[in-house]
């Protein structure tokens, strides 16, 4: 609907700049669910996806609009906007987000619920070899995004190259890593996503002139502005636009045995046997490149089992599966000219080419090579059939390495464009290849896709990203929280690190233990390293092994909590690791903090990243009291306290009013059960009500939640005067799940013996540990029958 209006527009709250002195407004119209604005040098096309997401494209004269996005998973919605015009302005508005176009001087500005967000500065400009879109920034907003980097949490002031590239052995700073995502998030709770794949730059005000700029070699001049009332809602909207992460298989949350690498079947079987002998839980074993070749160089691309060293590969995998241990294989997209598949790859035309259509070959570390063209249907299908064959042999997961691609000459040609045009989406499309293959050929199995490189929206293909070849150093550990937090804000909630560090030959037991203790509270627990230094705890000296075992055991006891977080990520895009600014979006002091973070909604985690550290200052976020997870000592919010460190854990705290479900320890998640639950409630007399939940499904079925094949246990607390009431109920449930459960309710911070405790009105037995102030009540819970526990304090 287009209407005339004489209302004053929010635009007056912006500082108005002429975008381009030669750009003149000519006309506008509503066409194909979009506002089309004709200017002297081209056309703008503006549409909306929701009341929080608006998209703008500029089409220079002589070009046509390209509707294809590699990132967006939505279709623009008609009918949720209004178009209004006055003498010098046009507004394109929803009930939330709006764009205002000033006719003279020409200007496009964005607002959310009448709050100014951002405005184009020069807008689109063409340089000699690149194209630029730039914007005006406020002077005080912090900026995040741009992919996986270690620059400091607030990335304003940096010019970020958009070219996925490995950084071997990096430490506490890395300007360029394997994921360069063209999205910028502001502390004012909005984001700008540049919807274009070719390489380029993101300039986050590097010239200190309050300018945000996107620069690219070619492609779409399209961006989306996303805004919300909270950080959680902003990430929900961004992942609504680019896709939600499917629930991974439950074993993703277990412990992985991984190194570079297992040379033989005997070595792998011995390692898994040692985990069982040492009673250290383990759920998967990852095979690096020795599964297809004896040597590092010259064999990449064989992509078939080396029968000399893995004579009974299928039997090994079968035995691992029977014991609950999944097999994961590394694969790379490079076919070296000395590999067994080179001639096949050439004859079937599956490789990227030169300008004459012949396979493009070049040298890199692993040999003279070609690159699989996954953008060519022939290459895509050929590669998938290799995966399919190995999956039929029992392989449960895939590790996609070197997928930047690691070496990708600009002159190389793919079916859909040059190397530089598709470089940043190679890993993204590689994950899509596997994800789509599983939907077609293994539709009852959740894929596990570990990838070193990706793009905006890669999470919708189930990608599990990791932070690359980090150095085995304290600096390497220090950078990991920033990388994971930033990537979670950009939709990729499963970013994690090689626990213990990958690169370097130094054995540092303290570093190893502290990294694993942090790993308990990061998305994937996967120690991995070059083989000179053992990454597996079973090969470390006794004290280190014992400390590692304790960390791994806690990881398994927390499976119910962690898997419930996976549902929130799946449904809302909520990161598993969350920065403190989520809690205090107006507090500038937390905008740059990355050495503390939330693990879900209930835990505050402060990793130890310095050798020999005895104390750490911890800031406790406002609005809650916090209990030490190990001692139950209480801390007030909005305070900073000096915490004395312990050798066997890092500082971890629980929000007052939280419900924390813990389950019985198992050797693998194959034996996971919620039949017995320790349900910890952290009582505080300032928390009058709170809620929690436990999500459960079979851990295997794709889209189990959407199919209704799940259950959720709900926990609620209510405090009225001296009466604490805790309700336990369940949503759904079927024959798949436990009919009867024993829930051991443990209420923390109970200082005096309760007068009475009742369950559904009947007097119940309880135990009070006066030394630790813990009240324990056993609750026999039957499916679909709620329980109300009243504790008269």
Buried (B, 14 or more C-beta within 10 A) or exposed (E): EEEEEEEEBBBEEBEEBBBBEEBBBEEBEEEEBBBBBBBEBBBBBBBBBBBBBBBBBBBEEEEEBEEEBBBBBBEBBEEBBBBBBBEEBBBBBBEBBBBBBBBEBBBBBBBBBEBBBBBBBBBBBEEEEBBBBBBBBBEEBBBBBBBBBBBBBBBBBBBBBBBBBBBEBBBBEBEBBBBBBBBBBBBBBBBBBBBBBBBBBBBBBBEEEBBBBBBBBBBBBBBBBBBBBEBBBBBBBBBBBBBBBBBBBBBBBBBBBBBBBBBBBEBBBEBBEBBBEBEBBBBBBBBBBBBBBEEBEBBBBBBBBBEEBBEEBEEBBBBBBEBBBBBBBBBBBBBBBBBBBBEEBBEEBBBBBEEEEEBBBEEBEBBEBBBBBBBBEBBBBBBBEBBBEBBEEBBBBBBBBBBBBBBBBEEBBBBBBBBBBBBBBBBBBBBBBBBBBBEEBBEEBBBBBBBBBBBBBBBBBBBBBBBBBBBBBBBBBBBBBBBBBBBBBBBBBBBBBBBBBBBBEEBBBBBBBBBBBBBBBBBBBBBBBBBEBBBBBBEBEEEBBBBBBBBBBBBBBBBBBBBBBBBBBBBBBBBBBBBBBBBBBEBEEBBBBBBBBBBBBBBBBBBBBBEEEEEBEBBBBBEBBBBBBEEBEBBEBEEEBEBEBEEEBBBBBBBBBBBBBBBBBBBBBBEBBBEEBBBBBBBBEEBEEBEBBBBBBEBBBBBBBEEEBBBBBBBBBBBEEEBBBBBBBBEBBEEBBBEEBEBBBBBBBBEEEBEEBBBEEEEBEBEBEEEEBBBBBEBEBEBEEEBBBBBEB
